[in-house]
Amino acid sequence: MPEYNFVLQVFDLASGGATIDAALVPPFQPTVLSIVDQVNQFKTFLAPKPATAEWQSSDTLFAIWIGINDVGNSFPWTNISQPEFYGVLMERLATQLEELYDVGGRSFLFLTVPPTDRSPLFLQQGQGVVSRLTPLIADYNRKLSQTAHNFKANHSDIDTMTVFDTQPIFNTLLDNARTLGFVNETGFCEAYQNGTPEPTTQIAPCAPVSSYL
């Protein structure tokens, strides 16, 4: 039987442009909160289980989508080996998982880095850049999956550890953009970069924001 009058409580601590640790990969603005900062916020305001958030380990999912900016921001760096650096990032991410585990986190969902090599930011830099970035995204995602696997293996009481691969759905959308009603899947309008008040907003000379994938 379906359950009616069901309330799903969600707390969103995400910060646009976040990286795992600002000390390792600085975000585009110093005010952006990293995963380290977000975990500290959770520990301060939600881990004590206030009356407005009486969560339990058995009914709470920690969803984490991180890596787009870690990969993208560190991509042009020439003083590191990106694959080796991703290992450093994963070690730092694992410490944050431990922090969440210590306050009761037992179910986790990770989302992988989508095909940002198909985004306007990198397409406009040429095929050489895209060809270098594509395998780096794959390497980061492999390391993320392995980190999640290792964490679960080291904690026998983890209820759920899921890594959702975002690549297939994003590639499907990009491959079928025109069929789905999008007009421009390879470009962008700078006027829309910080969002728009409505999904049909148009700021000349750009096309309506809804036409961009």
C-alpha positions in Angstrom: 0.0 0.0 0.0 1.3 3.5 -0.8 2.2 5.7 2.2 0.3 9.0 2.2 1.1 12.2 4.1 4.7 11.3 4.0 7.2 14.0 4.8 10.7 13.9 3.3 12.9 16.4 5.1 15.9 17.7 3.1 18.8 19.9 4.2 20.9 21.3 1.4 24.4 22.4 2.6 25.8 22.6 -1.0 27.7 25.7 -2.1 27.9 26.5 -5.8 31.5 26.2 -7.1 32.6 24.1 -4.1 35.7 21.9 -4.0 36.6 19.2 -1.5 39.0 21.4 0.4 39.7 25.1 -0.5 43.3 24.6 0.8 43.9 22.1 -1.9 41.8 23.5 -4.8 40.7 27.1 -4.2 37.2 27.8 -5.4 36.3 30.7 -7.8 35.4 32.9 -4.8 36.7 32.7 -1.2 33.2 32.7 0.1 32.4 29.4 -1.4 32.1 26.6 1.2 34.1 23.5 0.5 33.1 20.0 1.5 35.2 20.4 4.6 33.3 23.6 5.5 29.9 21.9 4.7 30.8 18.9 7.0 31.7 21.3 9.7 28.3 23.1 9.3 26.5 19.7 9.5 28.4 18.8 12.7 27.6 22.2 14.3 23.9 22.6 13.4 22.5 19.2 12.5 24.6 16.5 14.1 23.2 17.4 17.6 19.7 16.4 16.1 17.8 19.6 17.0 14.0 19.5 17.3 13.8 20.7 13.6 16.0 17.8 12.4 15.6 14.7 14.5 17.3 12.5 12.1 18.4 8.9 12.7 21.3 6.9 11.1 18.7 4.5 9.8 16.6 7.0 7.9 19.1 9.5 6.6 21.0 9.6 3.3 24.1 11.8 2.9 24.2 12.7 -0.8 27.5 14.2 -2.0 28.2 15.5 -5.5 31.7 16.9 -5.6 34.5 16.9 -8.1 33.4 19.1 -11.0 35.4 22.1 -9.7 38.2 20.0 -8.3 38.9 18.6 -11.8 38.1 21.8 -13.7 40.0 24.2 -11.5 43.1 22.1 -11.2 43.1 21.0 -14.9 45.4 23.8 -16.2 47.9 23.4 -13.4 51.3 22.4 -14.7 53.1 21.9 -11.4 51.3 18.6 -10.5 50.4 15.3 -12.0 46.6 15.5 -12.0 46.0 11.7 -11.4 48.4 11.8 -8.4 46.7 14.9 -7.1 43.3 13.2 -7.4 44.6 10.6 -4.9 45.4 13.5 -2.5 41.9 14.8 -3.0 40.4 11.3 -2.3 42.4 11.0 0.9 40.9 14.3 2.1 37.4 13.3 1.1 37.8 10.1 3.0 38.6 12.1 6.2 35.3 13.9 5.7 33.4 10.6 5.4 34.9 9.6 8.7 33.7 12.8 10.2 30.1 12.1 9.0 30.4 8.4 10.1 31.5 9.5 13.6 28.3 11.5 14.0 26.1 8.7 12.7 26.2 8.7 9.0 25.6 5.2 7.7 24.1 5.7 4.2 25.9 7.6 1.4 25.3 8.5 -2.2 28.0 9.9 -4.4 27.5 11.3 -7.9 30.3 11.2 -10.4 31.7 14.1 -12.4 29.5 14.5 -15.5 31.1 15.0 -19.0 32.2 18.5 -18.4 34.6 18.0 -21.3 31.5 18.5 -23.5 30.7 21.8 -21.8 31.1 25.2 -23.6 33.9 26.2 -21.2 36.2 23.5 -22.5 34.8 23.1 -26.0 35.7 26.7 -26.8 39.3 25.9 -25.9 39.7 23.4 -28.7 39.9 19.6 -29.2 43.4 19.4 -27.7 42.1 20.5 -24.3 39.0 18.3 -24.6 41.2 15.3 -25.4 43.4 15.9 -22.3 40.4 16.5 -20.0 38.3 13.4 -20.9 40.6 10.8 -19.4 41.2 12.9 -16.4 37.5 13.0 -15.6 37.4 9.2 -16.0 40.4 8.8 -13.7 38.8 11.0 -11.0 35.6 9.1 -11.2 37.4 5.8 -10.9 39.2 7.0 -7.8 35.9 8.3 -6.3 34.3 4.9 -6.8 37.3 3.2 -5.2 37.2 5.6 -2.3 33.6 4.8 -1.7 34.2 1.1 -2.0 37.1 1.2 0.4 35.2 3.2 2.9 32.4 0.7 2.9 34.8 -2.2 3.2 36.4 -0.7 6.2 33.1 0.0 8.0 31.0 -3.1 8.3 27.9 -1.3 9.6 27.5 1.0 6.6 23.9 0.5 5.4 24.2 1.9 1.9 27.1 3.2 -0.2 26.1 4.0 -3.7 28.0 5.7 -6.5 25.7 7.0 -9.2 27.4 7.4 -12.6 26.1 10.7 -14.1 27.9 10.2 -17.4 25.2 8.2 -19.2 22.3 10.5 -18.5 24.3 13.6 -19.4 25.6 12.1 -22.6 22.1 11.0 -23.5 20.9 14.6 -23.0 23.7 16.0 -25.0 23.4 13.5 -27.8 19.7 14.2 -28.1 19.6 17.9 -27.3 17.7 19.0 -30.4 15.1 16.2 -30.0 14.5 17.3 -26.5 13.9 20.9 -27.5 17.2 22.5 -26.8 18.6 24.8 -29.5 22.1 25.3 -28.2 24.1 22.5 -26.5 27.6 23.8 -27.1 27.4 27.5 -26.3 26.4 29.7 -23.4 25.2 33.2 -22.7 27.3 35.0 -20.1 24.2 37.0 -18.9 22.7 33.7 -17.6 25.8 32.4 -15.8 24.4 33.2 -12.3 20.9 31.9 -13.0 17.7 33.6 -14.1 14.4 34.5 -12.3 12.3 32.4 -14.8 13.1 29.4 -17.0 12.0 31.4 -20.0 14.0 34.6 -19.2 15.5 36.2 -22.3 18.2 38.9 -22.1 19.2 40.3 -25.5 21.1 39.5 -27.6 20.9 36.0 -26.3 18.2 33.5 -27.0 15.9 32.5 -24.1 17.7 30.7 -21.3 15.4 27.7 -21.9 17.1 27.1 -25.3 20.5 26.4 -23.8 21.3 23.0 -22.5 
